[in-house]
Amino acid sequence: MTKKITFTLISTFSFLLSFAQLKTEIDYVKENTYYFEINKSNIIGGGADILRKSIEESQFFVLGEEHFSAKVSEFTNAIIPILSKENYKYFVAEIGPNSASKISNIIKENNSLYKFNSEINNLVGEVPVPFFDGIEDEVFLKNAINRGFEIWGIDQEYLSSQIFLIDEIYNLSENKSKLYNSYKKTKDYLITETKKGRENNKYKLFTELSNSLMVNHFFQNTESTNSKVQKIISDLKDSWEVYRLREINDIYSSYHKRVNMLKSNFIDYYSQATKTDTLPKAIIKIGGVQAAKGRSLHNIFDVGNFIMELANFNRQKSTSVLIFPSAYINENYSIESNIDKEDEIFIKPLLNEAKGRWTLIDLKKIDEYSWKNKIEYKSLKDYMHRFDYLILTPPSKATTLNFKN
């Protein structure tokens, strides 16, 4: 009986001690959480001051996002003037290099992507360039271009990109009359095959395209000395290989090839920029997994870690931010939480304080605290080991489609 009472007392004491530690941990997170508002593209508040200082002190600003959020696009648009003021000149996007050139030129010429997006979607049931298919995305893209940012596309070309890049190959060619018949047949074939791939997810589209005699015949008939044409062809083949490897379920090779492409394309742009700019300053807007410092959730040193190490090599700083909505606003205006269950215990108290404002958690400070005090929450540790700051947006709608559906 005495042993039972003693055990009960010890268990109760351990629970209370654990609860007290838990409470201290939450309080420390609260102490290092700041709020801000975005009013007519102006960022105001304590969190905004931290962001400005980090942007000012850094060569690279890595924004790891949850895709297709209107609020994330709103935030991106709001920080562009701050970045511009601090001499950032390059906007790095999770799209192909030839797609980046295409949408930049369309914005400069037509001031809208709507027609371009609609035409490709009408042909194959898919947008031409991911993450720039929303109205809110076009707003920040125009803002960046109007402020003199150069758009760098460091990813593979998208799964529908062959539909418009074949036009680019033809238009850049000098032997148009010789290529015309092959171009028309190949474009029709690409449209037909891409539609098959969109309508049937088991269809091995990129295996088909890679092995197509028609496509390879067209590529071989282009001018071997035309560097712009040959780059598009090379980029398309590399991109198709990333997708083909997924089709045969070789996910490891596909992902590693893609990561190598992200890094390689960045190096190409960066090396070119250093010819006129000693320390090029860039914002890198990519998915949250790719943006991580150290090993990502895929247990790989991804492009975010590469950017951090490049800054270290330059004896500069890099700021790494993860941003995602606290909740989503559905079409029926109901609000659906976007906070994972393992995050709720330390994030929900912050959202209660936010009262509709944007929330910034200073993960660097919490990481510093963790060296002396044990952090219990695994998910919090995952965040603080991979990012400098975590930003939670107010409830967000999905981006509004910028094409005729």
Salt bridges, closest charged atoms under 4 A:
ASP49 OD1 - ARG52 NH1 3.80
GLU57 OE2 - LYS53 NZ 2.48
GLU57 OE1 - LYS317 NZ 3.72
GLU65 OE2 - HIS67 ND1 2.61
GLU65 OE1 - LYS285 NZ 2.68
GLU74 OE1 - LYS71 NZ 3.22
GLU94 OE1 - HIS67 NE2 3.41
GLU94 OE2 - ARG258 NH2 2.75
GLU126 OE2 - ARG198 NH2 2.93
GLU138 OE2 - LYS142 NZ 3.39
ASP155 OD2 - ARG258 NH2 2.65
ASP167 OD2 - LYS187 NZ 2.80
GLU168 OE2 - LYS102 NZ 2.84
GLU193 OE2 - LYS196 NZ 3.14
ASP235 OD2 - LYS231 NZ 2.52
ASP238 OD1 - LYS257 NZ 3.86
GLU241 OE1 - ARG244 NE 2.77
ASP277 OD2 - LYS89 NZ 3.96
ASP382 OD2 - LYS378 NZ 3.04
ASP382 OD1 - ARG386 NH1 3.81
ASP388 OD1 - LYS293 NZ 2.71
